[in-house]
């Protein structure tokens, strides 16, 4: 039986557990909320209270190295729109960032799952949703991600584990399971333009069978191979 201190809410205890297991080695984590959390993770972090310039604040935090995220807001779609804005304008690129979405008091039951249908979230590898689950005794949360790898895009949720305030995790599963070294045929879309000598397009098929060549093209072909 897991004893929960009186001054910890179950969601706070779960958050601290997730931080201890998955964010302890994070260089810096950005915490985004509408109201201050009663407990802050004991890791290097930057705090953002939700306001109108969320995209610029995320950009500033990400450029400073705070590219992991803990988010607890009533409109989680807004975070992904702001994150997409920051990614396209920032200089830093990090594919292994971790994002934990927590339910807020004003979050509708399906609003967290709705983010899985967003184009902006489909580019995120390590995404964890914490969803309240009906329970008669202990407070319970389902831990959910999306299907990132594979040849077919799928926005259906993938249920990883369940946590409750009485006995903790049911399966003790890996909550960030996607392995970027094994994409299982995932389709990667690439856009390029002629940029000699790195990219050469529209070449004669007699010269180059696929009509393209260049250093970056060969790197991409090798990656796909």
C-alpha positions as CSV (number, residue, x, y, z in Angstrom):
1,X,0.0,0.0,0.0
2,X,1.4,3.4,-1.0
3,X,1.0,6.0,1.7
4,X,0.2,9.5,0.3
5,X,1.2,12.4,2.6
6,X,-1.7,14.7,3.4
7,X,-0.1,17.7,1.8
8,X,0.3,16.0,-1.6
9,X,-2.6,15.7,-4.0
10,X,-2.5,12.4,-6.0
11,X,-1.8,14.2,-9.2
12,X,1.2,16.0,-7.5
13,X,2.5,12.7,-6.2
14,X,2.2,11.2,-9.7
15,X,4.0,14.2,-11.2
16,X,6.9,13.9,-8.8
17,X,7.2,10.2,-9.6
18,X,7.3,10.9,-13.3
19,X,9.9,13.5,-12.8
20,X,12.1,11.2,-10.7
21,X,11.9,8.5,-13.3
22,X,12.1,10.3,-16.6
23,X,13.2,14.0,-16.1
24,X,16.0,13.7,-13.6
25,X,18.6,14.0,-16.3
26,X,16.8,16.8,-18.1
27,X,19.0,19.8,-18.6
28,X,16.1,22.1,-18.0
29,X,12.3,21.6,-18.0
30,X,9.6,24.3,-18.8
31,X,6.6,24.2,-16.6
32,X,3.5,25.8,-18.1
33,X,0.4,26.3,-16.0
34,X,-2.6,28.6,-15.5
35,X,-2.1,28.6,-11.7
36,X,1.1,27.8,-9.8
37,X,1.6,24.1,-9.0
38,X,1.6,23.4,-5.3
39,X,4.7,21.3,-5.8
40,X,7.5,22.0,-8.2
41,X,9.8,19.2,-9.4
42,X,13.2,19.2,-7.9
43,X,14.9,19.7,-11.2
44,X,16.2,22.7,-13.1
45,X,13.1,24.3,-14.6
46,X,11.6,27.5,-16.0
47,X,8.1,28.5,-14.9
48,X,5.6,30.0,-17.3
49,X,2.1,31.2,-16.3
50,X,-0.2,31.1,-19.3
51,X,-0.6,34.4,-21.1
52,X,-1.1,35.8,-24.6
53,X,2.6,35.5,-25.7
54,X,3.0,31.8,-25.1
55,X,4.8,31.1,-28.4
56,X,7.5,33.7,-27.7
57,X,7.9,32.5,-24.1
58,X,8.3,28.8,-25.2
59,X,10.8,30.0,-27.9
60,X,12.8,31.8,-25.3
61,X,12.8,28.9,-22.9
62,X,13.7,26.3,-25.6
63,X,16.6,28.4,-26.9
64,X,17.9,28.5,-23.3
65,X,17.8,24.7,-23.3
66,X,14.5,24.2,-21.4
67,X,13.1,21.9,-24.1
68,X,11.3,19.3,-21.9
69,X,7.8,20.3,-20.9
70,X,5.3,19.8,-18.1
71,X,1.9,21.3,-19.1
72,X,-1.3,21.8,-17.1
73,X,-3.7,24.1,-18.9
74,X,-7.4,24.0,-19.8
75,X,-6.7,24.3,-23.6
76,X,-3.8,21.9,-24.3
77,X,-4.1,22.5,-28.0
78,X,-2.9,26.0,-27.5
79,X,0.4,24.6,-26.2
80,X,1.1,22.6,-29.3
81,X,0.3,25.5,-31.6
82,X,2.7,27.6,-29.6
83,X,5.4,24.9,-29.5
84,X,5.1,24.5,-33.3
85,X,5.6,28.3,-33.6
86,X,8.7,28.1,-31.4
87,X,10.2,25.1,-33.2
88,X,10.0,26.8,-36.6
89,X,11.6,29.9,-35.4
90,X,14.2,28.5,-33.0
91,X,17.8,27.5,-33.8
92,X,17.9,24.5,-31.6
93,X,16.6,21.1,-32.8
94,X,15.9,18.3,-30.4
95,X,14.0,15.2,-31.3
96,X,14.0,13.5,-27.9
97,X,12.2,16.2,-26.0
98,X,9.7,14.9,-23.4
99,X,6.3,16.4,-22.9
100,X,4.0,15.5,-20.0
101,X,0.4,16.8,-20.2
102,X,-1.5,17.0,-16.9
103,X,-5.3,17.5,-16.5
104,X,-6.4,20.8,-15.0
105,X,-9.6,21.4,-13.1
106,X,-11.1,23.1,-16.2
107,X,-9.9,20.5,-18.7
108,X,-12.7,18.6,-20.4
109,X,-12.4,14.8,-20.4
110,X,-11.6,14.6,-24.1
111,X,-9.5,17.7,-24.6
112,X,-6.2,16.0,-23.8
113,X,-7.0,13.2,-26.2
114,X,-7.9,15.8,-28.9
115,X,-4.3,16.9,-29.1
116,X,-3.4,13.5,-30.7
117,X,-5.4,14.6,-33.8
118,X,-3.3,17.7,-34.2
119,X,-0.7,17.9,-37.0
120,X,1.6,19.8,-34.5
121,X,1.6,16.8,-32.1
122,X,2.3,14.2,-34.8
123,X,5.9,15.4,-34.9
124,X,6.5,14.9,-31.2
125,X,8.1,11.6,-30.3
126,X,7.9,11.5,-26.5
127,X,4.4,12.6,-25.5
128,X,2.7,11.4,-22.3
129,X,-1.0,12.2,-21.4
130,X,-2.2,11.9,-17.8
131,X,-5.9,11.2,-18.0
132,X,-8.3,11.0,-15.0
133,X,-9.9,7.5,-14.8
134,X,-13.1,6.7,-12.9
135,X,-12.5,4.9,-9.7
136,X,-14.6,4.0,-6.6
137,X,-11.8,4.3,-4.1
138,X,-8.4,5.5,-5.0
139,X,-7.8,8.4,-7.4
140,X,-6.7,6.9,-10.7
141,X,-5.0,8.1,-13.9
142,X,-4.5,6.4,-17.3
143,X,-1.1,7.1,-18.9
144,X,-1.4,7.4,-22.6
145,X,0.8,8.2,-25.6
146,X,0.3,8.1,-29.4
147,X,1.5,5.7,-32.1
148,X,4.5,7.6,-33.5
149,X,6.3,4.8,-35.4
150,X,5.0,2.6,-38.2
151,X,4.1,3.2,-41.9
152,X,0.5,4.4,-41.2
153,X,-0.3,7.6,-39.3
154,X,-2.6,6.8,-36.4
155,X,-4.1,9.3,-34.0
156,X,-5.6,6.6,-31.8
157,X,-4.4,6.7,-28.2
158,X,-2.0,4.0,-26.9
159,X,-2.6,3.1,-23.3
160,X,0.6,2.4,-21.5
161,X,-0.2,2.0,-17.8
162,X,-2.5,3.0,-15.0
163,X,-1.5,4.7,-11.8
164,X,-3.6,5.0,-8.6
165,X,-3.0,6.7,-5.3
166,X,-3.3,3.5,-3.4
167,X,-0.9,1.1,-5.2
168,X,1.0,3.2,-7.8
169,X,1.6,1.7,-11.2
170,X,-0.1,-1.4,-12.4
171,X,2.3,-2.5,-15.1
172,X,5.5,-0.4,-14.4
173,X,5.7,0.1,-18.2
174,X,8.1,2.4,-20.0
175,X,6.1,5.6,-20.4
176,X,8.3,6.9,-23.2
177,X,8.6,3.8,-25.4
178,X,9.3,5.1,-28.8
179,X,12.8,4.2,-30.2
180,X,14.0,6.6,-32.9
181,X,16.4,4.0,-34.1
182,X,13.5,1.7,-35.1
183,X,10.9,3.6,-36.9
184,X,9.2,0.5,-38.4
185,X,8.7,2.0,-41.8
186,X,7.4,5.4,-40.7
187,X,7.0,7.8,-43.6
188,X,9.3,10.8,-43.3
189,X,8.4,13.7,-45.6
190,X,11.3,15.8,-46.9
191,X,11.1,19.1,-48.8
192,X,14.2,20.4,-50.5
193,X,15.3,22.8,-53.3
194,X,18.3,23.0,-55.6
195,X,21.3,24.1,-53.5
196,X,24.5,23.1,-55.3
197,X,26.4,21.0,-54.4
198,X,24.3,19.7,-51.5
199,X,21.1,19.3,-53.4
200,X,20.7,18.8,-57.2
201,X,17.2,18.2,-58.5
202,X,15.6,17.6,-61.9
203,X,18.6,15.9,-63.3
204,X,18.5,13.8,-66.4
205,X,17.5,10.2,-65.7
206,X,20.3,9.0,-67.9
207,X,22.8,10.7,-65.5
208,X,21.1,9.9,-62.2
209,X,18.3,7.2,-62.1
210,X,16.2,9.0,-59.6
211,X,16.8,12.5,-61.0
212,X,18.4,13.8,-57.8
213,X,21.9,13.9,-56.3
214,X,24.1,15.9,-53.9
215,X,25.6,15.5,-50.4
216,X,22.4,16.0,-48.5
217,X,20.4,13.9,-50.9
218,X,22.8,11.0,-50.5
219,X,22.7,11.4,-46.7
220,X,18.9,11.1,-46.8
221,X,19.0,8.1,-49.1
222,X,21.5,6.4,-46.8
223,X,19.3,7.2,-43.8
224,X,16.2,5.6,-45.5
225,X,18.2,2.6,-46.7
